Amino acid sequence: MKSIQELSEIRDRMKQAMVIRKGTEKSYDAVAGQGSVRSQVLICGGTGCTSSGSVNIHKALDEELERRGLQDQVKVVQTGCFGLCANGPIMIIYPEGTFYSHVKVEDVPEIVSEHLLGGRSVDRLLHKEKVDGVLTTIPSLADTGFYKKQHRVALRNCGAIDPENIDEYIGTDGYQALAKVLTQMTPQQVIDTVLASGLRGRGGAGFPTGRKWQFAANQPAGKKYVVCNADEGDPGAFMDRSVLEGDPHAVLEAMAIAGYAIGADEGYIYVRAEYPIAVHRLQVAIAQAREYGLLGQDIFGTGFNFDITLRLGAGAFVCGEETALLTSIEGNRGEPHPRPPFPAVKGLFGKPTIINNVETYANVAQIINNGAAWFSAMGTEKSKGTKVFALGGKIVNTGLVEIPMGTTLREIIDDIGGGIPNGKKFKAAQTGGPSGGCIPARFLDTPIDYDNLLAIGSMMGSGGLIVMDEDNCMVDIAHFFLEFTVDESCGKCTPCRVGTRRLLEILEKIISGNGEMEDLDRMEELCRYIKEGSACGLGQTAPNPVIATMKYFRDEYIAHIVDKTCPAGVCKKLLRYSIDPEKCIGCGKCARNCPNEAIVRTDYIAPGHKLASMQILAEKCVKCGACMSGCKFDAISKS
Amino acid sequence: MKKKLTTVVFRGTPEQEEKLIAAIDKYKGVKGAMMPILQEAQSIYGYLPIEVQKIIAERTGVSLEEIYGIASFYAQFKLNPDGEVAVAVCLGTACYVKGSGQIIEEVSKQLNVAVGSTSPDGRYSLEATRCIGACGLAPVMTINGEVYGRLTVAEVAGILEKYR
């Protein structure tokens, strides 16, 4: 492709195919003179739905359509993530916009005969949710509680287009922003627009993106690099993966725009190797963009050159830290180094480099297309735009949500997330992964933005949001994150390498019932040393889970230390299993299940029972729980 | 992460070595190529035994110490071969709060394999993985790449039975 004219022609041709997904048109001609396509079936091909079998559904649907001779009238499109991962595999049929959840291969013939041939929706597969306490059928995705409060900017194409077809991206105005900056804007104008939009880095710390670009642009001309940080390592966070799987071209386009802005001709994407689907889609997207001349030499005939290389990470959490990431691209152990010099001055291979996160890039083309004012109209005073969160843990609608900055946690958890399952009580929300903290119930109405989250002792982080209920022990959670950090500390700084291990040992002492009150003071002191003495973000934030849980859930620590009990019933060494002799019918199943012969028969026969009840010998019990999960009479309890 | 060296005997073939050398030569002159080379080497051999690291060291001129430093730094580089049945339980936060800690214990008990190791006969290996991103299906485990989601401890024995 040599001209913007050609780009616009593809867009206009594709737009016809895309309107059917807006529900405004009933059919369209895919190829002139070959009859018209009257339905499109979108199947989610994100990691969540692929794990629950969407690839086989796609295959079965193709075969069934072929068998019925419908392959020219019905087009099947594999998309990225729709967001509602808990209900996968997900399928949407246009132009009706019918939303089917939990689809199985066996459902395919019925969907074809009833819906695609008969024009009747398959009611049993429609999504159901409680509206004002009544279970109601919701026929379209846009009407679900999960979608209503969302505002999709970074995710706008996820679940809406085929990520492996560049034409569909172009059909949603893709690469128009690149065309605009190359032909109508100076590099400084691009930077000014990004600055004015108020976009801040979505990877965690929230540094203003435009300022980062300005620093790199101010460096003397010469070799510079644009890097995309797709090493999404926070456990429970999958925002970046979904963008890469659902809309990879948005990232490529933004990187090219950044390259133009700072004067770079080469980009690197550093992506987690644990994300095979994202890696594959990026490879496909880069090849297609090169074929169209949207990456490579003399883009749009403007003389601007830009190309992108993909590099796979190898499972080191610290490589999400920018200096460690650059060291890893250079082929070394991914150890961070002190800043300054910042990467914008001396980065990859010693050259000026900008590093932005995937979600940050996903906003850029739209800021160029719609203007800085459009973007800065969303969000709060200091945090503009939207934020994507990966909602997980004890929540009904596990999945991916994008909300304007300033939305409250309560809205996310109750309205979008559908609340906590099984009628359990909310205990805490964890944001920021191993660098963040746990937010207790009293802050549920705090508007979410960078500064508010910091103020309540957590952080935005990359966007993992894990909900915990009354069955989760906060001391155990702090222990879980510390184990992670101890494992992932690169070992360079002593306060982090040794300090986190000492912290973990104290936590182990507490959860095994040997804690003393003085341990809390020791931990506080250690946390301070680790924060002050570590070079990189990983070390400086490593104590956060401990600090936050000690601050908001001190009573749980005290229960472990003083009363030697775990109120949530999680910490094994503090658990006591017991059998209620009045409920026990003496069947002996628990004794047979016990791996350690810790259950014996008593000589007490409860009124109305024929056999003597059973009893657990505390000194032999290994607390595996096998007795309790096997008891049909609810006679065994733990405390 | 601390890694144990393998006790399994190296059984590389001349074909594998040929492929490895081709992969190394492909990256001649590429900046920062050691990671991609190790990744290709691992896909050829399934893991990175010291014998393979030595070939890479000789061919690239990078010292074995440096290569071992990189191979042992990153969690994805395996110094131990996988078992024929490779079980991985996700210990990401979303899976953990939904009980994957009990799941991995149960798998370890059923297979009699410690977490992070391979059974002496090379049949089973058990690994605790970082978040694989299938949080909607939590708790999750994979066996030879096949995904099992929304697990309960009671289901584990039945699933493993298929691989006995």
HADDOCK unambig.tbl for C-alpha pairs under 7 A between the chains (distance, minus, plus):
assign (segid A and resid 47 and name CA) (segid B and resid 134 and name CA) 6.29 0.50 0.50
assign (segid A and resid 48 and name CA) (segid B and resid 134 and name CA) 4.80 0.50 0.50
assign (segid A and resid 48 and name CA) (segid B and resid 136 and name CA) 6.30 0.50 0.50
assign (segid A and resid 51 and name CA) (segid B and resid 147 and name CA) 5.79 0.50 0.50
assign (segid A and resid 85 and name CA) (segid B and resid 136 and name CA) 4.92 0.50 0.50
assign (segid A and resid 86 and name CA) (segid B and resid 136 and name CA) 4.51 0.50 0.50
assign (segid A and resid 86 and name CA) (segid B and resid 137 and name CA) 6.53 0.50 0.50
assign (segid A and resid 235 and name CA) (segid B and resid 92 and name CA) 4.60 0.50 0.50
assign (segid A and resid 235 and name CA) (segid B and resid 93 and name CA) 5.34 0.50 0.50
assign (segid A and resid 235 and name CA) (segid B and resid 130 and name CA) 6.62 0.50 0.50
assign (segid A and resid 235 and name CA) (segid B and resid 131 and name CA) 4.93 0.50 0.50
assign (segid A and resid 236 and name CA) (segid B and resid 92 and name CA) 5.73 0.50 0.50
assign (segid A and resid 236 and name CA) (segid B and resid 93 and name CA) 5.33 0.50 0.50
assign (segid A and resid 236 and name CA) (segid B and resid 94 and name CA) 5.22 0.50 0.50
assign (segid A and resid 236 and name CA) (segid B and resid 131 and name CA) 6.05 0.50 0.50
assign (segid A and resid 236 and name CA) (segid B and resid 133 and name CA) 6.59 0.50 0.50
assign (segid A and resid 236 and name CA) (segid B and resid 135 and name CA) 6.48 0.50 0.50
assign (segid A and resid 237 and name CA) (segid B and resid 133 and name CA) 6.95 0.50 0.50
assign (segid A and resid 238 and name CA) (segid B and resid 133 and name CA) 5.62 0.50 0.50
assign (segid A and resid 274 and name CA) (segid B and resid 132 and name CA) 6.54 0.50 0.50
assign (segid A and resid 314 and name CA) (segid B and resid 74 and name CA) 5.42 0.50 0.50
assign (segid A and resid 314 and name CA) (segid B and resid 75 and name CA) 6.36 0.50 0.50
assign (segid A and resid 314 and name CA) (segid B and resid 76 and name CA) 4.89 0.50 0.50
assign (segid A and resid 314 and name CA) (segid B and resid 77 and name CA) 6.82 0.50 0.50
assign (segid A and resid 315 and name CA) (segid B and resid 74 and name CA) 5.47 0.50 0.50
assign (segid A and resid 315 and name CA) (segid B and resid 75 and name CA) 4.86 0.50 0.50
assign (segid A and resid 315 and name CA) (segid B and resid 76 and name CA) 5.14 0.50 0.50
assign (segid A and resid 316 and name CA) (segid B and resid 74 and name CA) 5.28 0.50 0.50
assign (segid A and resid 316 and name CA) (segid B and resid 75 and name CA) 6.08 0.50 0.50
assign (segid A and resid 329 and name CA) (segid B and resid 32 and name CA) 6.05 0.50 0.50
assign (segid A and resid 330 and name CA) (segid B and resid 31 and name CA) 6.76 0.50 0.50
assign (segid A and resid 330 and name CA) (segid B and resid 32 and name CA) 4.02 0.50 0.50
assign (segid A and resid 331 and name CA) (segid B and resid 32 and name CA) 4.16 0.50 0.50
assign (segid A and resid 331 and name CA) (segid B and resid 33 and name CA) 5.77 0.50 0.50
assign (segid A and resid 331 and name CA) (segid B and resid 34 and name CA) 5.02 0.50 0.50
assign (segid A and resid 331 and name CA) (segid B and resid 35 and name CA) 5.38 0.50 0.50
assign (segid A and resid 332 and name CA) (segid B and resid 70 and name CA) 6.28 0.50 0.50
assign (segid A and resid 333 and name CA) (segid B and resid 69 and name CA) 6.84 0.50 0.50
assign (segid A and resid 333 and name CA) (segid B and resid 70 and name CA) 5.00 0.50 0.50
assign (segid A and resid 333 and name CA) (segid B and resid 73 and name CA) 6.21 0.50 0.50
assign (segid A and resid 392 and name CA) (segid B and resid 94 and name CA) 5.47 0.50 0.50
assign (segid A and resid 392 and name CA) (segid B and resid 135 and name CA) 6.27 0.50 0.50
assign (segid A and resid 393 and name CA) (segid B and resid 94 and name CA) 4.62 0.50 0.50
assign (segid A and resid 393 and name CA) (segid B and resid 97 and name CA) 6.08 0.50 0.50
assign (segid A and resid 393 and name CA) (segid B and resid 98 and name CA) 6.47 0.50 0.50
assign (segid A and resid 398 and name CA) (segid B and resid 136 and name CA) 5.18 0.50 0.50
assign (segid A and resid 399 and name CA) (segid B and resid 136 and name CA) 6.12 0.50 0.50
assign (segid A and resid 466 and name CA) (segid B and resid 94 and name CA) 6.32 0.50 0.50
assign (segid A and resid 472 and name CA) (segid B and resid 97 and name CA) 6.79 0.50 0.50
assign (segid A and resid 487 and name CA) (segid B and resid 1 and name CA) 4.85 0.50 0.50
assign (segid A and resid 488 and name CA) (segid B and resid 1 and name CA) 6.31 0.50 0.50
